[in-house]
Every structure is written in C-alpha cells, then in structure tokens.
Amino acid sequence: MKGDTELKAHVTEELEWDPAVDAVQIGVQVNDGVVTLTGHLASHAAKYAAEAAVRRVPGVRGLAVEINVRLPDDARRTDADIARAASNILEWTSVLPANRIQVMVEDGSVTLTGSVDWRYQRMAAERAVSGLYGVVSVANAITVQPALAADDLRNSIARAIERQATDDASQVTVDVKDGVVTLGGNLRTWAEREAAFEAAWAAPGVHEVTNNIQVTP
C-alpha cells in the first residue's frame, strides 16, 4: 500500500507526463489515498484529461475534483455558437444514433439529453462536445434504453467483472433493478474498482451504476 506522500508523487508525475494536461495549473492533495485536484484550467477538455490521468494511477482510493474552468478571451463563444457546434459534432459522430440526442447550453455549460442503446455511446457524446471552444462544463443526462432482463444483465456484468477484476471478482456483488446496477463488496485497488465500474457500464441497457465497492488493500 502506498503512503500519501508516495501516491502524491506518482499522481503528480502522471499529470506531468500527459501532454493533454496543464500540470502547472493543478494542485494535488492526498489524504488516506483520496486525491483532491485544485486549480484553474482553460478548458473542460483539460479538466477531463486531468481526471482520467489520476484514475490511471494505482493506489488511488478516491478522487475529488475542485478545478474551475476559466476560458481565455479568444476561446469564448456565445451559447448559440456552442449549441450549433455541439449539434453538428453529434450529428457527424458515427457511433451515435441519429436524432436522439438534444443539446442545451447556458453560460457555456452544456446539458445533453435523449437516449442511446449503449453506455459507450453516452460517453462518446460527452467526449465529443467537451473539447469544443467555449464549453466550461458538460452535464450528461442521456439515458440508456433497457435491453436485457435483470437476471441476464446481472450474469453478463458478473462475467465481465471476472474478466477485468482478476482474482478479486468473487468479492464483488451485483444487483440489478430497472437498468440500475448497484455494485458492492471489496477490491484491493482503485484500478480494480474502476474496472468493475466500467464492466457494469459496458452491459447493454444499463443507464445508471452505483459503485459502493470499498477499496481495501
């Protein structure tokens, strides 16, 4: 188990290593394995990249993001411009179903609504708009349409976790109700916890995942 000092060093190194992250603008604090990021960044995409970088570091038990997005003057756009650009990029993203995602923009904050068939489509829509000029935040309210019966869904998720969470898969519980998955139990690393979370989201018809898995090194 890494101490907080060592973990902070590894998180800082990962942030500095990622070319999509402006590490100079980010502060890192670690307490009992929980990482807190602070600071100001120039785009929502940069904030998203910083979060992803921290999740890659073994030993992270939790992540709190207190980063604000402050757009430079040359990156500011009107809400109408952002909405138009977001609608266009969603229309041109091949993995997304046509005419099923709606966009609302207020003060640079984008809200996505509608429905898709798979979780990866939901995340693809968020990634597509997060990198646009003028976007300061993205609220993803897109739902995933149910596709499997609860028992079939539970078994599919359990098998996926066995493939991704290595030897600790038997320590994870899976409950499914109306497309909502609740994960429980214990795993040894944050990376395994994230793998279980991603495995649950990858199942068809899942529209919400509550991850109650505890990290117990």
C-alpha positions in Angstrom: 0.0 0.0 0.0 1.4 3.4 -1.0 1.7 6.2 1.6 0.1 9.5 0.8 3.5 11.1 0.0 4.4 8.4 -2.5 1.0 8.5 -4.0 1.0 12.2 -4.4 4.4 12.0 -6.2 3.0 9.3 -8.6 -0.1 11.4 -9.3 1.9 14.5 -10.0 4.2 12.6 -12.3 1.3 11.2 -14.2 -0.2 14.6 -14.6 3.1 16.0 -15.9 3.5 13.0 -18.2 0.2 13.5 -20.0 0.5 16.1 -22.8 -3.2 16.9 -22.6 -2.8 18.1 -19.0 -1.5 21.5 -17.9 0.0 20.2 -14.7 1.5 23.6 -13.7 -2.1 24.8 -13.1 -3.1 21.9 -10.9 -2.6 21.4 -7.2 -2.6 17.9 -5.8 -3.5 16.9 -2.2 -3.7 13.3 -0.9 -5.3 12.2 2.4 -5.7 8.4 3.1 -5.5 7.6 -0.5 -8.1 10.1 -1.6 -6.7 12.6 -4.2 -8.0 16.1 -4.4 -7.3 18.2 -7.5 -7.5 22.0 -7.3 -6.7 24.9 -9.6 -7.9 26.6 -12.8 -7.8 25.3 -16.3 -8.5 26.9 -19.7 -10.9 24.2 -21.0 -13.3 21.5 -19.9 -11.3 19.0 -22.0 -8.2 19.8 -20.0 -10.1 19.1 -16.8 -11.4 15.8 -18.2 -7.9 14.8 -19.1 -6.6 15.5 -15.6 -9.3 13.4 -14.0 -8.5 10.5 -16.4 -4.8 10.7 -15.6 -5.4 10.4 -11.9 -7.6 7.3 -12.4 -4.8 5.6 -14.1 -2.6 5.7 -11.0 -2.6 2.5 -8.9 -3.3 3.1 -5.2 -5.9 5.9 -5.6 -8.9 5.1 -3.4 -11.0 8.2 -4.3 -10.9 11.4 -6.4 -12.3 14.8 -5.6 -12.1 17.5 -8.4 -12.2 21.1 -7.3 -10.9 22.5 -10.6 -12.5 25.6 -12.1 -12.6 26.2 -15.9 -11.6 29.8 -16.8 -11.8 30.4 -20.6 -9.3 32.7 -22.2 -10.9 35.6 -24.1 -10.1 34.0 -27.5 -11.9 30.8 -26.5 -15.2 32.4 -25.5 -18.3 31.7 -27.7 -21.9 32.6 -27.5 -24.3 29.9 -26.2 -25.9 29.8 -29.7 -22.5 29.1 -31.3 -21.7 26.3 -28.8 -25.2 24.7 -29.3 -24.8 24.8 -33.0 -21.3 23.3 -32.9 -22.4 20.6 -30.4 -25.3 19.6 -32.6 -23.1 19.4 -35.6 -20.4 17.3 -34.0 -23.0 14.9 -32.5 -24.6 14.5 -35.9 -21.2 13.7 -37.5 -20.1 11.2 -34.8 -20.6 7.9 -36.5 -21.2 5.8 -33.3 -24.2 7.9 -32.2 -27.8 7.2 -33.2 -29.3 9.9 -35.4 -31.7 12.5 -33.9 -31.9 11.0 -30.4 -29.6 13.5 -28.5 -30.6 17.0 -27.7 -28.3 19.9 -26.6 -29.0 22.8 -24.3 -26.4 25.5 -23.5 -26.4 28.1 -20.7 -23.4 30.3 -19.9 -21.1 27.8 -21.6 -22.5 24.9 -19.7 -23.8 22.1 -22.0 -26.6 19.7 -21.0 -27.1 16.6 -23.1 -30.4 14.7 -23.0 -32.1 12.0 -25.0 -31.5 8.2 -25.2 -29.0 5.8 -26.7 -28.6 2.0 -26.8 -25.2 1.6 -25.1 -23.2 3.3 -22.4 -20.2 3.8 -24.8 -22.5 5.9 -27.0 -23.5 8.1 -24.0 -19.8 8.7 -23.2 -18.9 9.3 -26.8 -21.4 12.1 -26.9 -19.9 13.7 -23.8 -16.4 13.4 -25.1 -17.4 14.9 -28.5 -18.8 18.1 -27.0 -16.3 18.5 -24.1 -13.5 19.6 -26.4 -15.4 22.4 -28.1 -14.3 26.0 -27.7 -16.4 27.8 -25.1 -17.5 24.8 -23.2 -17.0 25.1 -19.4 -18.9 22.0 -18.2 -20.9 19.1 -19.6 -23.9 17.6 -17.8 -24.7 14.2 -19.3 -28.4 13.4 -18.8 -28.5 10.9 -21.7 -30.3 7.7 -20.8 -29.5 4.2 -21.9 -32.5 2.1 -23.1 -33.0 -1.2 -21.3 -32.1 -4.2 -23.5 -31.8 -7.3 -21.2 -33.8 -8.9 -18.4 -32.4 -8.3 -15.0 -31.0 -11.8 -14.4 -29.3 -11.9 -17.8 -27.9 -8.4 -17.2 -26.6 -9.4 -13.7 -24.9 -12.5 -15.1 -23.3 -10.6 -18.0 -21.9 -8.0 -15.7 -20.6 -10.6 -13.2 -18.7 -12.4 -16.1 -17.3 -9.1 -17.3 -16.0 -8.3 -13.8 -14.4 -11.7 -13.6 -12.5 -10.9 -16.8 -11.4 -7.4 -15.7 -11.1 -7.5 -11.9 -8.7 -10.5 -11.8 -8.7 -12.6 -8.6 -10.9 -10.4 -6.6 -14.1 -10.7 -8.7 -15.7 -13.1 -6.2 -15.6 -10.2 -3.6 -18.0 -8.1 -5.8 -21.8 -8.2 -5.5 -24.1 -7.1 -8.4 -27.7 -6.1 -8.0 -29.8 -5.0 -11.0 -33.2 -3.3 -11.0 -34.8 -1.5 -13.9 -31.5 -0.9 -15.6 -29.9 0.4 -12.4 -26.8 -1.6 -11.3 -25.5 -1.4 -7.7 -22.0 -2.8 -7.1 -20.9 -3.8 -3.6 -18.1 -5.7 -1.9 -14.4 -5.1 -1.6 -11.5 -4.8 -4.0 -7.8 -4.2 -3.4 -7.1 -1.3 -5.7 -8.9 1.8 -7.1 -8.0 0.5 -10.6 -9.9 -2.8 -10.0 -12.8 -0.7 -8.6 -12.8 1.3 -11.8 -12.6 -1.8 -13.9 -15.6 -3.2 -12.2 -17.5 0.1 -12.7 -16.6 0.1 -16.4 -17.6 -3.5 -16.8 -21.0 -2.7 -15.4 -21.5 0.3 -17.7 -20.5 -1.8 -20.7 -23.5 -4.0 -20.4 -26.4 -3.3 -22.8 -29.3 -1.5 -21.2 -27.6 -0.1 -18.2 -28.5 3.5 -17.6 -27.1 4.0 -14.0 -24.4 2.5 -11.9 -24.0 3.0 -8.2 -20.5 1.9 -7.2 -20.4 1.0 -3.5 -17.3 -1.1 -3.8 -14.8 -0.4 -1.0 -11.1 -0.3 -1.7 -9.3 -2.5 1.0 -5.6 -3.0 0.2 
